[in-house]
Amino acid sequence: MNASPPLLLLVAAGWGAAYTLGCVNTGYLLVRARTGRDIRTLGSGNAGARNVGRVLGRGGFVATLVGDLLKGVAAVMFGRWLGLESLALGATALLVVAGHNWPAPLGFRGGKGVAASCGALLALDLALAGVLVGIALVLLAATRRFTLSGLAAYVLAPAAALLLDRPPEFAALVGWLALLVLLPHQRELRTMTTLGRTSPPTSPPSPTPTPGSPA
């Protein structure tokens, strides 16, 4: 059945609002307001909470994390308020993360989408978000690698959605959401794929005794 014009307008409003919210980069605005500088030229060059924390301290870290989480929640909640459902609502999660990662006002150079995607997923499917947090915590306890544990949870997100008996199309949407987070983390992913491939260092060979040296 074809969507009516009012529904198309609601979908366009929800999607446009989601991308626009994503473009509101919390870390960039905080650092610009406090120091007059561009966070993308400082530290790791990322506009996320960890890099903001290096520049502004713990308060900057917390403010950026909360701000990015809330815009993910807000994008999905606004879409739900407009009456969007199913994949149309799920697309708001994709668009808020896309706006965060590739914001048009900042020359398409933004953050990496972890906090924004977490907020969107919390609003979209609380149970799935809880499962992914649990997976990440288990992996963190085993590996002591914060970033890689979170990325591995995203890799497993579509399978987790299917195990929770979510429809295949929703699991596919979760896969796209995970991809939006994984793409900016290519360096970390390369590190993750090489873990375990390196063998432990071997002991150096014993020196060969020279003539006249003590036994």
C-alpha positions in Angstrom: 0.0 0.0 0.0 1.3 3.4 -0.9 2.1 5.8 1.8 -0.1 8.9 2.0 1.4 12.4 1.6 1.0 13.2 5.3 2.8 10.0 6.3 5.6 10.8 3.9 5.9 14.3 5.4 6.1 12.7 8.9 8.8 10.3 7.7 10.8 13.2 6.1 10.4 15.3 9.3 11.6 12.4 11.5 14.5 11.5 9.3 15.6 15.1 8.8 15.4 15.8 12.5 17.5 12.7 13.3 20.3 13.7 10.9 20.2 17.3 12.2 20.4 16.2 15.8 23.3 14.0 14.9 25.1 17.0 13.4 25.0 18.8 16.8 28.4 17.6 17.9 28.6 17.9 21.7 32.4 17.6 22.0 33.1 20.0 19.2 30.8 22.7 20.7 32.1 22.3 24.2 35.8 22.6 23.2 35.1 25.4 20.9 33.2 27.3 23.7 35.8 26.6 26.3 39.0 27.0 24.4 38.1 28.5 21.0 39.8 25.5 19.3 38.7 22.7 17.1 38.7 19.4 19.0 39.5 17.6 15.7 42.9 19.2 15.7 43.7 18.2 19.3 44.7 14.9 20.9 43.6 11.9 18.8 41.7 14.2 16.4 38.4 12.6 17.4 35.3 14.6 18.5 34.2 11.9 21.0 34.0 11.9 24.7 37.4 10.3 25.4 39.3 12.9 23.4 37.3 15.8 24.9 38.2 14.4 28.3 41.9 14.7 27.4 41.3 18.4 26.6 38.7 19.5 29.2 39.1 16.8 31.9 36.5 14.5 33.5 33.7 17.1 33.3 34.1 17.4 29.5 34.2 13.7 29.1 30.9 13.2 31.1 29.2 16.2 29.4 30.1 14.9 25.9 29.1 11.3 26.7 25.7 12.4 28.1 25.1 14.8 25.3 25.8 12.3 22.6 23.7 9.6 24.3 20.8 11.9 24.7 20.7 13.0 21.1 20.5 9.4 20.0 17.6 8.8 22.4 15.9 12.1 21.3 16.1 11.2 17.6 14.3 7.9 18.1 11.8 9.2 20.6 10.9 12.1 18.3 10.4 9.7 15.4 8.1 7.6 17.7 6.2 10.7 18.7 5.6 11.4 15.1 4.1 8.0 14.7 7.0 6.3 12.8 7.1 2.6 13.2 9.2 -0.4 12.3 12.0 0.3 9.7 11.0 3.9 9.3 11.6 4.4 13.0 14.8 2.3 12.9 16.1 4.6 10.2 16.1 7.5 12.6 18.7 5.6 14.6 20.9 5.2 11.5 20.5 8.9 10.5 21.4 10.3 13.9 24.6 8.2 13.9 25.3 9.2 10.3 24.9 12.9 11.3 27.2 12.4 14.2 29.9 10.7 12.2 29.6 12.8 9.0 28.0 16.2 10.0 27.5 18.5 7.0 28.1 21.7 9.0 31.6 20.4 10.0 32.7 19.3 6.6 31.5 15.7 7.2 34.2 15.2 9.9 32.6 14.2 13.2 32.9 11.5 15.8 32.8 7.7 15.7 29.2 7.2 16.7 29.5 5.0 19.8 27.6 7.1 22.3 25.0 8.3 19.8 24.3 4.7 18.6 24.0 3.5 22.2 21.4 6.2 22.9 19.5 5.4 19.8 19.6 1.7 20.5 18.4 2.3 24.1 15.3 4.0 22.8 14.8 1.6 20.0 15.2 -1.7 21.8 16.1 -1.6 25.5 16.5 -5.4 25.8 18.9 -5.7 22.9 20.9 -2.7 24.2 21.2 -4.5 27.6 22.4 -7.7 26.0 25.1 -5.9 24.0 26.2 -4.1 27.1 26.5 -7.4 28.9 28.5 -8.9 26.0 30.8 -5.9 26.1 31.3 -6.2 29.8 32.1 -9.9 29.6 34.7 -9.2 26.8 36.1 -6.3 28.8 36.7 -8.6 31.8 38.4 -11.1 29.6 40.5 -8.8 27.5 40.9 -5.6 29.4 40.4 -3.8 26.1 37.6 -1.2 26.4 37.3 -0.1 22.8 37.8 -3.5 21.2 35.2 -5.1 23.6 32.6 -2.6 22.5 33.3 -3.1 18.9 33.1 -6.8 19.2 29.7 -6.4 20.8 28.6 -4.4 17.8 29.8 -7.1 15.5 27.6 -9.6 17.3 24.6 -7.2 17.4 22.7 -8.7 14.5 23.1 -12.2 15.8 22.0 -11.0 19.3 18.9 -9.4 17.7 18.0 -12.7 16.0 18.5 -14.7 19.3 16.1 -12.3 20.9 13.5 -13.3 18.2 13.6 -10.0 16.5 12.4 -10.0 12.8 15.2 -10.5 10.3 14.7 -7.0 8.8 15.2 -5.5 12.2 18.4 -7.6 12.7 19.6 -6.3 9.3 18.9 -2.7 10.4 20.9 -3.4 13.6 23.7 -4.6 11.3 23.7 -1.3 9.4 23.8 0.5 12.7 26.8 -1.5 13.7 28.4 -0.8 10.4 28.1 2.9 10.9 30.0 2.5 14.2 32.6 0.1 12.8 33.5 2.1 9.8 35.2 5.0 11.7 37.0 2.4 13.8 39.0 0.7 11.1 42.3 1.1 12.8 40.9 -0.6 16.0 39.3 -3.3 13.9 42.7 -4.1 12.3 44.1 -4.4 15.8 41.3 -6.7 16.9 41.8 -9.0 13.9 45.5 -9.4 14.7 45.0 -10.3 18.3 46.1 -13.8 19.0 48.1 -14.0 15.8 51.4 -12.9 17.3 53.2 -15.7 19.0 54.9 -15.1 22.4 58.5 -14.0 22.1 61.0 -16.9 22.3 64.0 -16.9 24.6 67.2 -15.8 23.0 69.6 -18.6 22.2 72.3 -19.3 24.7 75.6 -17.8 23.6 78.1 -20.2 22.2 81.1 -20.6 24.5 84.3 -19.2 23.1 87.6 -21.0 23.5 89.0 -20.3 26.9 85.8 -19.1 28.4 84.7 -20.7 31.7 82.2 -23.6 31.4 
